[in-house]
Amino acid sequence: MTGAYLPGDSSVELREVAVPAPGHGEVLIRMKASTICGSDIRCIYHEHLGKGPEGYQGVVAGHEPCGQIVQAGAGCRRFGTGHRVIIYHISGCGVCNDRRRGYMISCTSEKYRRAYGWQRDGGMADYLLAEEKDLIHLPAELSYADGAQVACGFGTVYEGLQKAGICGNDAVLITGLGPVGLATGALCRKMGAARIIGIDVVEQRMNLALDLGLCDEVLRGGPDNVAEVRRLTGGHGVERAVDCSANEAARATAIRATRKWGRIVFLGEGGRVEFNPSPDIIHDQKTIFGSWVTSIWLMEELVERLVRWRLHPADLVTHRFALADVSRAYALMASGQCGKVAVCFDEELYG
């Protein structure tokens, strides 16, 4: 089979490797869709930034995989040949406190915590070997491109919004309208947000947020954003703000454009932010949440909600590529001139 590797110099290498055989508790999955995450670009594609258990270890890339089981090893209890599945992209030890809570992303085992596409082979290949415990059922109502985004982006957003709480009373500010920001708009809309305001600097993403009905207003990022958001909210600011940009100025805007007693969620990875605790947070009784991916049980809940809401994450996919064109896919995602980018197989390639 063919697999894609990221040497860390803004390029992609395709290599021929053997098709793996599933062992006890493992399954072999025919890949159908593997979407590209911004963290792949930030930490692997341009250069290898992570260290130790957080570092890329020269494996097949891709940590947002979705496909169909073609072979199940001995000992599998729930999933078998023919099942459509999403792969939660961290395989944890199974016995630490965080793993027992379902948060494999926070597994503390340096030996057994392995992320697909980072420390073990991921979804940018014809086939993927996965552990059954890492799988989530993909209902027939959702496509493989829908499921691939649940594996990381939409799951990450859903966790953050659960922490902040979103309802019909809330005006929501989203700073950064890349794929995670667009997912935030889509989920906030279904969760009943009264008004959604987005901020970005990339014209294509600003237009996409409006064209898909994910934001009611979109502002171009700049020094007047806090005043602009307050004008749109009767001078009060928003009840909830979600930063998906990791940009220092945008994070500060998210904090300062939130009204008294409001809640802010940081989802964007990397970067820094500077604020004054007393006037920006303490005196206005605001709360800042950090949120990193999600638990496997909340990801299952999200899948159920997507079906109920008739929400399709694949609507955010602006470009689909075959595996043979994976270099173009990563280059486009790195440019930022797109929505979500997917590498697709078989029937999923043509949507």
C-alpha positions, 0 to 999 in steps of 0.5 A, spaced: 500 500 500 501 507 499 503 511 505 504 519 506 510 521 510 512 528 513 519 529 513 518 536 516 521 541 510 514 543 507 513 537 503 510 530 503 513 523 501 509 517 498 512 510 500 510 503 498 509 499 505 506 492 507 499 492 508 499 490 516 495 484 519 491 485 525 493 482 531 488 481 538 483 486 539 485 490 532 482 491 526 484 493 519 481 499 516 480 501 508 481 508 509 475 512 506 477 519 508 483 523 512 482 530 513 488 535 515 488 538 521 492 545 523 496 542 528 499 537 522 501 543 519 504 547 525 508 541 528 510 536 523 509 539 515 513 545 516 518 542 521 518 537 527 516 541 533 514 536 538 519 532 543 518 525 546 511 522 546 509 529 543 513 528 537 512 526 530 516 519 530 516 518 522 510 514 521 504 515 516 501 521 517 494 523 518 490 523 525 483 525 522 481 518 519 475 514 517 473 508 514 471 501 513 473 495 517 476 489 512 479 485 517 478 484 524 483 480 529 481 475 534 478 478 541 474 484 538 468 484 541 464 490 538 466 491 531 467 487 525 468 486 518 464 491 514 463 496 520 464 504 518 468 507 523 471 513 526 478 513 529 479 517 535 486 519 534 489 517 541 490 510 543 491 511 550 494 506 556 487 504 558 489 504 566 491 511 568 486 516 571 485 520 564 484 514 560 479 511 565 475 518 564 475 517 556 480 522 555 485 518 551 488 525 549 490 526 556 493 519 557 499 520 562 503 513 559 509 515 556 510 508 553 503 506 551 500 513 549 501 513 541 497 518 537 495 516 530 499 520 525 504 522 530 507 516 534 503 510 530 501 510 523 495 514 521 490 515 516 494 518 510 494 511 507 490 506 503 489 502 510 490 503 517 491 498 523 487 500 529 485 498 536 478 496 537 478 500 543 479 507 539 473 506 534 467 510 534 461 507 530 459 511 524 452 511 522 449 511 515 446 518 515 453 521 516 459 520 510 466 518 511 468 525 510 463 527 516 466 522 520 473 524 519 472 531 522 469 528 528 475 525 529 479 531 531 476 538 529 469 537 531 470 533 537 475 538 540 470 544 539 464 540 542 468 539 548 470 546 549 462 548 547 460 543 553 465 547 558 462 554 556 455 552 555 451 555 549 444 556 549 439 561 546 441 567 550 448 567 548 451 571 543 458 568 541 464 571 538 469 566 534 476 569 533 479 565 527 475 562 522 479 556 519 476 549 520 476 549 527 472 556 527 468 554 522 466 548 526 465 552 532 460 556 528 456 550 525 455 547 532 453 554 536 448 554 530 445 548 532 446 549 540 441 555 539 446 561 539 442 567 538 448 571 534 454 569 532 460 573 530 466 571 527 473 575 526 478 573 521 483 576 516 483 571 510 477 573 505 476 566 503 474 563 510 470 570 512 466 569 506 465 561 507 463 563 514 457 567 511 456 563 505 454 557 509 450 561 514 455 559 520 456 567 522 451 572 522 457 578 522 464 577 520 469 582 522 476 583 519 481 582 524 484 589 527 485 593 532 478 596 533 475 589 534 473 589 541 469 596 540 466 593 533 463 587 537 460 591 543 457 595 538 454 589 535 451 587 542 448 593 544 455 595 548 455 589 552 459 584 549 458 577 548 456 572 553 461 567 550 467 567 546 471 562 543 478 563 540 480 558 534 486 562 532 492 562 537 493 569 535 495 573 541 491 579 538 485 575 537 486 572 544 486 578 547 480 581 543 476 574 545 477 576 552 476 583 552 469 583 548 466 578 552 461 581 557 461 581 565 460 574 567 462 571 560 466 565 559 471 564 554 474 558 551 481 557 548 481 552 543 487 554 538 494 551 540 500 555 540 502 562 541 501 566 547 497 572 550 497 578 554 492 580 559 491 584 565 487 579 570 484 585 574 480 589 569 480 583 564 478 577 568 477 578 575 473 585 576 468 582 570 467 575 573 469 572 567 472 565 566 477 562 561 477 555 559 482 551 556 480 545 552 484 540 549 480 535 544 475 531 547 473 524 551 471 518 547 464 518 550 463 525 548 465 524 541 460 518 541 455 523 543 457 528 538 456 523 533 449 522 535 447 529 535 450 530 528 445 525 526 439 529 530 441 536 528 442 533 520 449 537 521 454 535 516 461 537 517 463 535 510 460 541 508 466 545 510 470 541 506 472 545 500 477 541 497 478 533 496 484 530 493 486 523 492 492 520 495 496 520 489 495 528 490 497 528 497 502 533 496 498 538 493 493 537 499 498 539 504 500 545 501 493 548 500 492 547 507 498 550 509 496 556 505 490 557 509 486 559 502 481 554 503 476 551 508 477 543 510 482 539 506 480 532 505 484 526 502 479 521 500 478 514 497 474 510 493 466 513 493 468 518 498 473 522 493 467 525 489 463 527 495 
